[in-house]
């Protein structure tokens, strides 16, 4: 039964109900592979001995120590593995009330202390230099420019942009907007400035014709006949190519540019322009306001000023592989074996 739940979580529930991010799905799979590998190699658990006790708090804490001491994982990595395992245990408890106590028990395991890495954004000059590199006269240049304009203009997550379909993109001058489906399937509307909308409209006419198919991805992979969205590695390669060229124009452009820096840059620029911190939090899709504060590295003084804008806004009154006989625990659970 437990092996069945592992299989269902990895291959049915997580990709269909929980997330569309390939990185998150890979994280879930890696964490469970490591955990099952730990049970098998370090604790001698066989398919016949796999039981609820294998997911008790002492076992999980022993696993975290093993990740740190034997595999050299950093505190941040250990925390990420723990979060992935908790996601599975939460699913397990919700699927079968008999395992609910396991989920509650795991939530009490403290995270490892870490030093949070500062997210480096982009200066306004760096953004300007990056957007000046693509050649809108070519098909590829037009696509890349439209993508970067949308990425920066909306501050959306990379997978949110890649998951956009034509039906989600409304282009009509000053009223242009995109309907984004974010984490937890939460829907939010992000408005697009006229200049970016003009390039996006030209891009869509070039790549999708005068009558775009509503269910087709806005940015699709040409390697699969246009039926699949572009991949994050492809975007990463594209951004680094333009970053190298833009770095010669502006030293502020990091040569190892990644998509998340556009999101951070836009959020920081909104704050500099005096936008309400609650509005920024909503546009970013953050569940908690404190997440936005930490994300933007807001100091105590900046936090006071940011929160002070709320008073002004108030004044304005704005409102089944497990069934097969297997010799190893990993194959019994239907996941990859642990690499030594």
N, C-alpha and C positions, 0 to 999 in steps of 0.2 A: 504493500500500500504506500509506504513512504517513497519507494523508488518511482511509483506511478505519479505521485505528487511532484517529485523533482522533474520528471519528464514533462508533465503538463505545465509546470511553471515556466520552464525554459523555452519550450517550443509552441505553447498555445497561449497561456495567460499573459506572460510578459510581452511578447511581440504584438499581440492582438489587442490587449486591454490596457497595459501599463505604460508602454513607451514605444516610440518609433525610432529612437536613437540607437544606431548600431553600436556605439561606444558603451552605452548603458547595458545593452543586451550582452555584449562581450564581457563586461564587468561581472554581471550575474553568473555567466557561464564559468568564468575564471575562478570566482570565489567558491562556487560549489565544487568545481574540479579540485581545488586546493583542499577544501574541507573533506570531501570524500577520500581524497588521496591521503590526507592526514589520518583519518579513521582507519584506513586500510593498512598503511605502512607503519604508522607509529603506535596505533592502539590495537592492531590485529583484528579489526572488525571484518567479518565475512558477511556475505549476503544473508546468511541464516541468522546472524547476530545483530543486524541493523534494526534498531528499535528507537522509541522515543527518547530513551536515556542517552542516545548518541548526540542529542541536540540540547542537552541540559547545559546550564550556565557554566559549571566547572569544566566541561569538555570544550566549550567555546573559548573560555579563557585560556585553556591549555593550548588550543589551536592558535590563538593570537600570539602567545609566547613563542610557539614553534615558528610562526611566520617571521617574527622579529629575530629570534636567536639563530635558528637554523637556516632560514632562507634570506636573512639580511634585509627584510622589508622595513621601510621607513615607517614612522608613526602615521603619516598621512596615508600610506598604502594600507596599513593595517586597519585604519578607520574606514577606508573605502571598501575593503573586503568585508568588514563587519556590517556595514550598511547594506551591502548586497545580500549577505546571509540573513539579515533581519527582514529584508523585503520578502525572501522566500518563506521565512518562518511566519510572517504576518499572513501571507497567502495560505500557508498550511493551517493556521489557526482559524482563518475565516472559512476554509473549505471543510474542516472537520473540527468540531468543538472539542473533541478529545485531545487535540494538540494546542488548544488555546493557551494553556498555562505555559507552554514552551515559548510561545511568542512573547507573552508578558514578561517572562523571566529574562529573555535576551535583551529586552528594552532597558533593563537596569544595568547592563554592562557598561562601564564608563569608557568613553573614547580616550585614546592616547593623546597626550599633550603634544601639540605641534606648533611650529612657527609658521604662521600663514604667509605665503608668498604674495607679494604685492602684484596685482594685475596691472601691467603697463598698457596704457592706452596709446592714442595717437594725438599729436598736436594738430591744430587746425591746418597749419602749413603742410604737415605730413599727409593729411587727408587730401588736401588740394593737389599735392604732387602726385599722389597715387592715382587720383582720378584723371590726371592729365596724360597719363601714359597710354592707356588703351586707345586704339584707333577706331573711332566709331564708323569710319568709312568701310571697314571690313566686317564680315559676318561675326568672326570670333571676337574682334575688338568691341563691336556693338553689344554682343552678349555679355562680355566680361564687365564692360562699363555699366550696363544696366544692372547686373548682379551686385556690383560694389555700391552703386547708388542706393539700391534697395536695402542692402545690408547695413550701410551706414545711416541712411535716412530713417529707418524704422527701429534700429537697435535690436532687431529680433535675433534669436539664436540661429546658428547656421542650419540646423535641421529643420527649423520652422520655415526658413526661406526655401530650402530644397524641397520641402513637402507641399509647398504652395501649388495649387492647381488653378487653371484658368478661371474657374468659377469663383475662386477666392480673391481674384484681383479685379478691382473696379477702377478703370481709368477714365476720368472725366474732369480734367483741369484741376481746379482748386478743391474739388470734392473727391479726388482720387484717394483710394484707401485699399488696404489689404486685410482680409479676415484671417487671423492667425490662430491656429490650434496649438496651444503650448502644453507645458507639463500638466499632467493630470487631466488632459483633454479640456482645459479651460480655454474658452474662446475670447479673443480680444480684437478690437479694431484698431489698426495703426494707419494713420493718415500719411499720404505721400505728397511731397512738395511738387509743384507744377513742373519744375525742370526735370526732376527724376521721372515724373509721370510721362513726360514727353518722350524721353529715351526708352522707357519701358513700353510705351505704345508702339514706337518704331520697331523695337526688338520683337514684340509679339506679332506685329504684322509680317516681319521678315521671317520669323521662325514658325509661326502658327497660321499664317494666312489671314484673310479678311474675316473668316468665320472660325475662330479657335474652338477646338473641341473642349467642352467644359471640364471633362474629367482627365484631361491631359496635364502632366506636370509643366509648369511654366518654364523651368530650367531642366531640360531632359538630357539624357545621355544619348549621343548619336550612335553609340556602339550597340544599342539594343532596339533600334528602329523607333526611338522616341517613346517607348512604352515605360521606361524606367527613369527615375530622377537621377540627376548628376550625383556622383559620390563625393563624400567629404575629402578623400585623398586627392581627387581631381581638382577640387576647389583649392586645397592647400597648395598643390603644385602651381596652380595658376597665380595665386596671390604672391607666392615667393618669387615667381618670375617677374611680376610687375614691381615687387618691392626692390629687387636688385636694380632695376632701371630707375625707379623713383628715388633711390638713395643717392644717386648722382646729382639729382636736382635739389634734394633736401636731406640733410644729414639726420633729421629727426626720424626718418623712415627706417624702421628696423628691418634688417635683411632677412631675418627669420620671422616674418610677419605671419600671423595666424588670424583666422576669422573673428575670434572672440575679441580681439583688440578693437575692431570696428564698433562692436556693441558697447564696450567700455568707454571708448572715445566719445560716442554720441551721448551716452548718459552723462559723462563729465561735462560736455559742452552744454547740454540742457541745464545742468546745475549752474554753470558759469553764467548762463543767460538769464538766470533768475527764475527758472521754472519751479513750480511747487514740487517738493520732494515726494508727496503722495502721488502726484501725476506721473513722476518719473518711475516710481515703484510700480504703478499700474502698467505703464508702457513697457517696462522690462518684464512684466509677468511674475514679479516676486510675490510670494504669499505673505511675507512679513515685512513691515517697514524697516525693521532693524537689519534685514538682509541687504536692503539697498544702502543703508548707512555704512555697513561694513564693506560692501562690494565697491563703493566709491571711495573707500578710505577716508571718510569724513572725520575731521577732527572735532573735538568738543566744541570749539568756537563755531566751526562750520555747521555742526549739528544744531546749535542754538539758532543760528541765522536761518537754516533750512526749515526748522520747525516753526520759526517765527512767521514764515510766509503763510502758514496755515491760518493764523489769525486774520490776515488780510483776506484770504479766501473765504473765511467764515463771514466776514463783513459783507462780502459780495453775494452771500447766500448761494454758493455753488454746490450744487448737489453730486506505442506501448511495448517500449522495448523491455520493460521490467518483467514481462511475463516469460521471457526466454530464460533457459537455464544458462547461467553464466558462472565462470570460474572466479572472476574478480568482482570486487564491490563496485568499481567504476563502471564496468560494462553492465553489471546488474542494474545500476541506476540509469543507464543510457547516456552517460557523459564520457568525455575524453579522459584517458588515464593521465595521471600526474606525471609530468616530465621531471626526471631527476637531474 
